[in-house]
Amino acid sequence: MNKKWAVKRITVNLASNEASKLEKYCDQTGRAATDVIRELIRALPMTRPEQH
């Protein structure tokens, strides 16, 4: 991938079962956890906050 990324590093605390699930998924798909998490974030629905 030849894109230039503006990187912001974050730390996410996961419960052991969540970390295990992510690791298993990555092992099964051959994908990096970073890529999986980025994809999930991109899929989040974006709605405009209601104005009061």
C-alpha positions in Angstrom: 0.0 0.0 0.0 1.6 3.3 -1.1 -0.7 5.6 0.7 0.7 8.2 3.1 -1.0 7.8 6.5 -1.5 10.5 9.0 -0.9 8.3 12.0 -2.5 8.6 15.4 -1.6 5.8 17.7 -4.2 4.7 20.2 -4.2 2.1 22.9 -7.2 -0.2 23.3 -7.7 -2.3 26.4 -9.4 -5.6 25.6 -10.8 -8.3 27.9 -9.0 -11.6 27.5 -11.9 -13.1 25.6 -12.0 -10.2 23.2 -8.2 -10.3 22.6 -8.5 -14.1 22.0 -11.3 -13.6 19.5 -9.3 -11.0 17.6 -6.2 -13.2 17.6 -8.1 -16.2 16.4 -9.7 -14.2 13.6 -6.4 -12.8 12.5 -4.9 -16.3 12.5 -7.7 -17.7 10.5 -7.7 -14.9 7.9 -4.0 -14.1 7.8 -4.7 -10.5 8.5 -3.0 -8.1 10.9 -5.1 -6.9 13.9 -4.5 -3.3 12.9 -6.1 -3.9 9.5 -9.1 -5.7 11.0 -9.6 -2.9 13.5 -9.3 -0.2 10.8 -11.9 -2.0 8.7 -14.3 -2.2 11.6 -13.9 1.5 12.4 -14.5 2.4 8.7 -17.7 0.4 8.8 -19.1 2.4 11.8 -22.2 4.3 10.8 -21.8 8.1 10.9 -24.8 10.1 11.9 -25.0 13.8 12.5 -25.7 14.8 16.0 -29.0 16.4 16.6 -28.8 20.2 17.0 -30.6 21.7 20.0 
